[in-house]
């Protein structure tokens, strides 16, 4: 067996092994055939998105060439939202913005990835707006204070 064929075989076996650890449910087979054929399961399971976020994620994959029928989407997206949804966070609320940060950002992301961003206020605005499009629940009243909070704590040096 040549080296390239061995690599493809190893990749398929590792993807199948990781797919076997996914929770049972109506969308599991679609996930295995349509998603885990390209991604390792951990990149999917590490996402914590709402149904809206998963719908947008599947939309993006389709734009990038994934082949999935409307019937498969109807089963896959609720499966993803049920098993890989945002984790609720208990708010210790030292400030309203701190509570919003914990509820909105830390539900899906580990603190270190946020702290490493070092974005300007404009960059944080874009990031927060992107996360809102992906399903993060941030009210109009919370948005600017959250951006200010992020920029003041995790801005450029």
C-alpha positions as CSV (number, residue, x, y, z in Angstrom):
1,X,0.0,0.0,0.0
2,X,1.5,3.4,-0.9
3,X,2.0,6.1,1.6
4,X,-0.9,8.4,0.3
5,X,-3.4,5.5,0.4
6,X,-2.3,4.6,3.9
7,X,-2.8,8.2,5.1
8,X,-6.3,8.2,3.6
9,X,-7.1,4.9,5.2
10,X,-5.8,6.1,8.6
11,X,-7.9,9.3,8.3
12,X,-11.1,7.4,7.5
13,X,-10.5,5.0,10.4
14,X,-9.8,7.8,12.9
15,X,-12.9,9.7,11.7
16,X,-15.1,6.6,12.1
17,X,-13.7,5.9,15.6
18,X,-14.4,9.4,16.7
19,X,-17.9,9.3,15.1
20,X,-18.7,6.2,17.2
21,X,-18.5,8.4,20.3
22,X,-21.3,10.7,19.2
23,X,-24.6,10.6,21.1
24,X,-27.4,8.5,19.6
25,X,-30.3,10.4,18.0
26,X,-32.2,10.9,14.8
27,X,-29.5,13.0,13.1
28,X,-26.5,10.8,14.0
29,X,-26.4,9.0,10.7
30,X,-26.6,12.2,8.7
31,X,-23.8,13.6,10.9
32,X,-21.6,10.6,10.3
33,X,-22.1,10.6,6.5
34,X,-22.2,14.3,5.8
35,X,-20.1,16.0,8.5
36,X,-17.6,13.4,9.9
37,X,-16.7,12.5,6.4
38,X,-14.7,15.8,6.3
39,X,-14.3,16.8,9.9
40,X,-13.2,15.0,13.0
41,X,-16.0,14.6,15.5
42,X,-14.3,16.8,18.1
43,X,-14.5,19.9,15.9
44,X,-18.2,19.4,15.8
45,X,-18.7,18.5,19.4
46,X,-16.6,21.4,20.7
47,X,-19.0,23.8,19.0
48,X,-21.8,25.1,21.3
49,X,-24.4,26.7,19.1
50,X,-28.1,27.3,19.2
51,X,-30.4,26.0,16.5
52,X,-29.9,29.3,14.7
53,X,-26.1,28.9,15.0
54,X,-26.2,25.3,13.7
55,X,-28.4,26.3,10.8
56,X,-25.9,29.0,9.8
57,X,-23.1,26.6,10.2
58,X,-24.7,24.0,7.9
59,X,-25.5,26.9,5.5
60,X,-21.9,27.8,5.4
61,X,-20.8,24.2,4.8
62,X,-23.3,24.0,1.9
63,X,-21.9,27.2,0.4
64,X,-18.4,25.6,0.7
65,X,-19.6,22.5,-1.2
66,X,-21.2,20.1,1.3
67,X,-24.0,18.1,-0.2
68,X,-26.9,17.7,2.1
69,X,-30.6,17.4,1.3
70,X,-33.4,19.5,2.9
71,X,-34.6,16.3,4.6
72,X,-31.2,15.6,6.0
73,X,-31.0,19.2,7.3
74,X,-34.4,18.8,9.0
75,X,-32.9,15.9,11.0
76,X,-29.3,17.1,11.4
77,X,-29.8,20.7,12.7
78,X,-32.1,19.8,15.6
79,X,-29.8,16.9,16.5
80,X,-26.8,19.3,16.7
81,X,-28.8,21.9,18.7
82,X,-30.0,19.2,21.1
83,X,-26.6,17.7,21.8
84,X,-24.2,20.5,21.2
85,X,-26.0,23.6,22.5
86,X,-24.5,26.5,24.5
87,X,-23.8,25.6,28.2
88,X,-25.7,27.8,30.6
89,X,-23.4,29.7,32.9
90,X,-24.2,30.8,36.4
91,X,-23.7,34.5,36.7
92,X,-21.7,35.7,39.6
93,X,-22.4,39.2,38.3
94,X,-19.7,41.5,39.7
95,X,-21.0,43.9,37.0
96,X,-23.6,43.8,34.3
97,X,-21.0,43.6,31.6
98,X,-19.1,40.9,33.5
99,X,-22.3,38.9,33.8
100,X,-23.0,39.3,30.1
101,X,-19.5,38.2,29.2
102,X,-19.8,35.1,31.3
103,X,-23.3,34.3,30.0
104,X,-22.6,35.0,26.4
105,X,-18.9,34.4,25.7
106,X,-17.9,31.8,28.2
107,X,-21.0,29.7,27.3
108,X,-19.3,28.6,24.1
109,X,-15.6,29.7,24.4
110,X,-12.9,29.1,26.9
111,X,-11.6,32.2,28.5
112,X,-8.1,31.8,27.1
113,X,-9.2,32.0,23.5
114,X,-11.0,35.2,24.2
115,X,-8.1,36.7,26.1
116,X,-5.7,35.9,23.3
117,X,-7.7,38.0,20.7
118,X,-6.3,41.4,21.7
119,X,-8.8,43.2,19.5
120,X,-9.5,46.9,19.2
121,X,-13.0,48.1,20.0
122,X,-13.8,47.9,16.3
123,X,-12.5,44.3,16.2
124,X,-14.6,43.4,19.3
125,X,-17.7,45.0,17.7
126,X,-17.2,42.8,14.6
127,X,-16.6,39.7,16.7
128,X,-19.7,40.3,18.9
129,X,-21.8,41.0,15.9
130,X,-20.6,37.8,14.2
131,X,-21.4,35.8,17.3
132,X,-24.8,37.4,17.4
133,X,-25.4,36.2,13.8
134,X,-24.3,32.8,14.9
135,X,-26.9,32.7,17.7
136,X,-25.4,34.4,20.7
137,X,-28.1,36.1,22.7
138,X,-27.1,39.7,23.2
139,X,-29.7,42.4,23.5
140,X,-29.2,45.9,22.0
141,X,-28.7,47.3,25.5
142,X,-26.0,44.7,26.2
143,X,-24.0,44.9,23.0
144,X,-22.0,48.1,23.4
145,X,-21.2,47.5,27.1
146,X,-20.0,44.0,26.2
147,X,-17.8,45.4,23.5
148,X,-16.4,48.0,25.9
149,X,-15.8,45.3,28.5
150,X,-14.0,43.1,26.0
151,X,-11.9,45.9,24.6
152,X,-10.9,47.2,28.0
153,X,-9.8,43.8,29.3
154,X,-8.7,42.0,26.1
155,X,-7.6,44.8,23.9
156,X,-4.2,45.4,22.2
157,X,-1.2,45.9,24.6
